[in-house]
Amino acid sequence: MKFTISFILTALLSFGFCLFMPWWTIAIAAFIVAVLIPQKPGKAFLTAFIALFILWGGLSFWISNNNDHILAHKVSQVILQMDNPYVLILATALVGALVGGFAALSGSYLRSSKQK
């Protein structure tokens, strides 16, 4: 149950923060959720990782699909040296997932250090 609540809360807070603040506020959202909802560090990392992977991957795909992947084709040629927008979307999702996962891991470790 904690996994589901943490998953949904991380995704919603991250989405809400990114509407009005810079992209890196996903780390703040994942950190806050991990501090407030007690989970083991590995599970906190996994929860935030999956939540942000799905959120950023889905949003990237949706935005890119709405413009027929025009920008994603060009950016993937520059960054990845190949014309594959889906790999770029996967890389974007992975970056967001790692940022959120490590922030949640830090929050979980902070919570466990306060309990001792």
URQUIGI-V426283 format. One record per pair of residues at least 4 apart in sequence whose C-alpha atoms are under 8 Angstrom apart, sorted by the first residue. I is the first residue (numbers start at 1). J is the second residue. Records with the same first field share a line. If there is no record, write none. Layout:
I = J ; J
This chain:
1 = 5
2 = 6 ; 37 ; 38 ; 39
3 = 7 ; 43 ; 47
4 = 8
5 = 9
6 = 10 ; 33 ; 34 ; 37 ; 47 ; 48
7 = 11 ; 47 ; 48 ; 50 ; 51
8 = 12 ; 51
9 = 13 ; 33
10 = 14 ; 29 ; 30 ; 33 ; 48 ; 51 ; 52
11 = 15 ; 48 ; 51 ; 52 ; 55
12 = 16
13 = 17 ; 26 ; 29
14 = 18 ; 25 ; 26 ; 27 ; 29 ; 30 ; 52
15 = 19 ; 26 ; 55
16 = 20
17 = 21 ; 22 ; 25 ; 26 ; 29
18 = 22 ; 23 ; 25 ; 26
21 = 25
24 = 28 ; 99
25 = 29
26 = 30 ; 96 ; 99 ; 100
27 = 31 ; 99 ; 100 ; 102 ; 103 ; 104
28 = 32 ; 103
29 = 33 ; 100
30 = 34 ; 48 ; 100 ; 101 ; 103 ; 104 ; 107
31 = 35 ; 100 ; 103 ; 104 ; 105 ; 106 ; 107 ; 108
32 = 36 ; 104 ; 107
33 = 37 ; 104 ; 107
34 = 38 ; 39 ; 44 ; 104 ; 105 ; 107 ; 108 ; 111
35 = 104 ; 107 ; 108 ; 110 ; 111
38 = 108 ; 111
39 = 43 ; 44 ; 108
40 = 44 ; 108
41 = 45 ; 104 ; 105 ; 108 ; 109
42 = 46 ; 105
43 = 47
44 = 48 ; 101 ; 104 ; 105 ; 108
45 = 49 ; 100 ; 101 ; 102 ; 103 ; 104 ; 105
46 = 50 ; 101
47 = 51 ; 101
48 = 52 ; 97 ; 100 ; 101 ; 104
49 = 53 ; 96 ; 97 ; 98 ; 99 ; 100 ; 101
50 = 54 ; 97
51 = 55 ; 97
52 = 56 ; 57 ; 93 ; 96 ; 97 ; 100
53 = 57 ; 93 ; 94 ; 96 ; 97
54 = 58 ; 93
55 = 59 ; 93
56 = 60 ; 92 ; 93 ; 96 ; 97
57 = 61 ; 89 ; 90 ; 92 ; 93
58 = 62
59 = 63
60 = 64 ; 89 ; 92 ; 93
61 = 65 ; 86 ; 89
62 = 66
63 = 67
64 = 68 ; 69 ; 70 ; 71 ; 72
65 = 69
67 = 71
69 = 73 ; 85
70 = 74
71 = 75
72 = 76 ; 84 ; 85 ; 88
73 = 77 ; 83 ; 84 ; 85
74 = 78 ; 83
75 = 79 ; 80
76 = 80 ; 81 ; 82 ; 83 ; 84 ; 85 ; 87 ; 88
77 = 81 ; 82 ; 83 ; 84
78 = 82
80 = 88
84 = 88
85 = 89
86 = 90
87 = 91
88 = 92
89 = 93
90 = 94
91 = 95
92 = 96
93 = 97
94 = 98
95 = 99
96 = 100
97 = 101
98 = 102
99 = 103
100 = 104
101 = 105
102 = 106
103 = 107
104 = 108
105 = 109
106 = 110
107 = 111
108 = 112
109 = 113
110 = 114
111 = 115
112 = 116
